[in-house]
Each structure stands twice: as C-alpha cells, then as structure tokens.
Amino acid sequence: MSRERPLELVLEALRSPDGSVRAAAVLSLEQSDDPGVLPALEALLDQPGAPRSVLVSLLATLRGRREHVRQAESQLDEESARVLGEAGAICRAVLLRRGVSEIVTSTALSMVTPEALQQALSHALREQPPEVRAQAMAAPTPENTALTCAVAAALGALGSPGAIPALMVLLGDPDGPVRAAAAKGLGAMGQSRWPMRVWGDDEDWDRLGKSRDERSLAPLMLAAKQGVLGAIYTLGEYEIQEAKGLLRGLLSMDDAEVRRAAALALVALKSTEAVAVLEEKQAFAALALLADDITLGEEAVGALAEAGAPQAREAALRALYGHLRRRTCEAMDELEALFFAPRRRLTLGATLGRLQAPRMAAIECLWDLGESELLLDALVDRDATIRARASRVLAVMGHPHWEALITGRSGDLRRLAASQRPERLRLLVLARKLNAELPTEARALLVSRQSGAISLDSRASAGGISLSDAEAGALSLDPDER
C-alpha cells in the first residue's frame, strides 16, 4: 500500500456512493501486499452499513492468493532441496534470510553441483573454531551467524563467479562476522580488495568510505537500509544522488537513532537540499549544525528563525561566535600578512565576504529573538562589517549609544575605551583575544584596571570562538524532533 493511499483511506472509499471510487478501492486492495488488509477487511465486515458482498468477494480473493503463495513457497523449498541437496537448501535459506534476492541466490547456487557444495560447506564448518562449529550444528537456522559465515566461506572456496553478487550483499550485513566471512570468501575468489577493507569491526564502514571505490557504495547502502548507524554516517561522504535519496528516506524511519544519523549525514553532504529536507522533517537540532557552514549557514539560520525553532538562538550563536568567527580571524590575519600580495588579497577578500553571510543572518536572527545582550561581543569583531551591523541592530533594539561608538571604522576600539560603558573592559579584553591591535588608550585602560583579573563570560572565555554547553545547547535531536 503506497504512502499516498494509506489503508484507512482505501477502506473508507469502499463506502463511497460513487461506483468508480469503489472499483478503484477494490483494485487497490486486490493489489496490496499489506499484511494488515485481511484483518482490516474482516473487522469492516461486522460494521453496520458495510458493503458485505464486496467485502466477502475481496476476502475470498485475498485468502486464496495468500494460500497459493504459501503453497508455492513450500513447493519451491522442496524443489530446491531436491535439486541442490541438503547443503544447497541450507545455503539458499541462509542467503534469502540475510537479504540476498531470489535471483542472486539462484545465480550463486546454479553453477555448482550438490556434491561440491556439500563438501565445501562441510569443510567450511570444520574450519570454524570448535565452539562456533558446535553453535552452527546445534542450531542450523538461517539466522545463525556461524552457519552464515560457513556458507560465505563455502561459496568463496567453490570459486564460482556467480557467487560474487551474493557475497557482495553479505558485505553489507549488520553482523560483523558475516561481513568478515564474505570478504574472505571474495578474497579466495581473487577479489583481494575486500579483505583489506572489511574486517568485521565497527570501522568497516569508514574503510569502505575512504576507499572512494564506487563498488563500496553497494554494501554501504545495504547496511544503511538496515539501520546500521556507521554506514549511514559514512554515506555523508558520498556526493551522489542515490545516497541523498536513501538518507531522505531514512528520516522517516521509526528508530530515532537512525533518523538522527540520517539527518547528520545529510548535513555532512553539504548539499543545498539538506536545509530544506531537515526543515521539512523538523530535525531542527541537526539543522542547527549547519549554522557554522560557509555555504549553508545563512540559509540554515534563516530557516530556524522562520520556523520559530528553539534551536534558532543556539544556531545564531554558533555562527557568530563559533567556527565562522575563527575562520574570519584567520582570514583577517592572512590579509594583513599578505598586504603586498594583491592577487592573494583578492582571493582572501572573497572568502571573507562568504563568511559574512551566515554571520549577518545570525545577527538578524538574534534581533528577531530580542537577544540584545548576545550581540555585544560582535561589537569588537575583527570584521568591520559585522561590527557596524551589530551596532545598528542594537540601536534599533533600544540601545542607541552603541551606534555612536562602533561605526565599523578604525577608531571603534579607541572610542570604546574612552567611553564610560560598563561593558568596555570585557569587550576590550575580548578584542585582544581576537588578535586585534588595541589603541594606546585601550591598552592603558586595561593596565590601569589590572584587567588580567577580569573574568570573561563563557562566550569570550575562548576568544569568543567556542560556546559552552549551556549556551550552545545539546545539538542532538530530542525524541520530539527526531
């Protein structure tokens, strides 16, 4: 049943007075593979005014189809056991249960004889440690990890090229030993790259991602679809449409940790659609992580502010006082050091302009939130444009004295030192920590007031660069936002 036509709506359509609507509903239910259809129709049958003749016919059709499918599956299992032998039937059941498709499973087993498969599987089990072998023989079920590892080893030992697709699927298995066995099986068939990348530990996904091999994407996506967090995070390193599409789908999963991992992977992709997707899914805490991104910061802060998300304040702080502020200071230092290198200065100047956009958006956001106190540190920013904008916004917010002191020109710190503003000492200390060249008046003021003993608040304590947890907030998604 598609998401666009949920079961409840189709059942309701059965009551429609319009015959064409009823016919469309019947057709939809007949084609549905939703396991909830039969119980829902049986419950509807007892309700007053239900279309009983239509419901009885539908129930008969669906029950007959289900029985037919069950009989066909049973017959197929018996046929595979007869053709492939006991070992083949075990291998087939194991591969299907581990997510290998019917056609890939059939291809893997079609090019070997039952005798060879039996011999290879027995040998693979003998090669297992005694406790693992005992586990496999005691519970020879398709879910058994030891048995699955033996099947992967047997397929690799047989050396049939047809088994490669099946082993590639097992490379994306959530179970580490199964991945390692599949990699060794591929290695035995001459695919030496896989044992180097897949060891069966939590770092498998990172090694697959760092290989930059397109063939590594398939096991990563298979694992991500099964909710393996490491694989989901690693997909954030792939700038391809398939990865983005899968991650968007995972944002609707029931598991909150899977949704959070998918959101952060979209952030890592630095794709322009990440902001829209995260805003649409209301994953605002993950969206706040984009605030200090040079490309998406402006859009992210603006989206949070427009949505009225509680993370808007924290995102604005990240942009103003976080990574982007440090980048701005570094760019300013390079500009000053390369004063006589005009061509390089132009490049750095362009970078500085790009850094301004998300920080300007942060000032507007804090303005909308009425957070005038949080804008004070921006008055001594290394970037003159940021200083001027902060003072103008503060003036509009009811603090006009700042606009006369801070204009975005070279005399800002001198005028600040000469003022009687109670915040001037803290702001001048912050300016110095941001590597600003203080004027004589400011240095004399700080020395005379023994400013070394001045206690900076948490925004300024690290040079105005990092935020304390109390200010930045926990950026992980809480249950209501995931």
Secondary structure as UniProt FT lines:
FT   TURN            3..4
FT   HELIX           7..13
FT   TURN            14..15
FT   HELIX           19..31
FT   TURN            35..36
FT   HELIX           37..45
FT   TURN            48..49
FT   HELIX           52..97
FT   TURN            98..99
FT   HELIX           102..110
FT   HELIX           114..127
FT   HELIX           130..138
FT   TURN            142..143
FT   HELIX           145..158
FT   HELIX           161..163
FT   HELIX           164..170
FT   TURN            171..172
FT   HELIX           176..188
FT   TURN            189..190
FT   HELIX           193..197
FT   TURN            202..203
FT   HELIX           204..210
FT   TURN            211..212
FT   HELIX           214..216
FT   HELIX           217..225
FT   TURN            226..227
FT   HELIX           229..235
FT   TURN            236..237
FT   HELIX           241..250
FT   TURN            251..252
FT   HELIX           256..269
FT   HELIX           273..280
FT   TURN            281..282
FT   HELIX           284..288
FT   HELIX           289..292
FT   TURN            294..296
FT   HELIX           297..307
FT   TURN            310..311
FT   HELIX           312..321
FT   HELIX           323..337
FT   TURN            338..340
FT   HELIX           342..369
FT   HELIX           373..380
FT   HELIX           384..396
FT   TURN            397..398
FT   HELIX           401..405
FT   TURN            410..411
FT   HELIX           412..418
FT   TURN            422..423
FT   HELIX           424..433
FT   TURN            434..435
FT   HELIX           440..448
FT   TURN            449..450
FT   HELIX           451..453
FT   TURN            458..464
FT   HELIX           469..472
FT   TURN            479..481
//
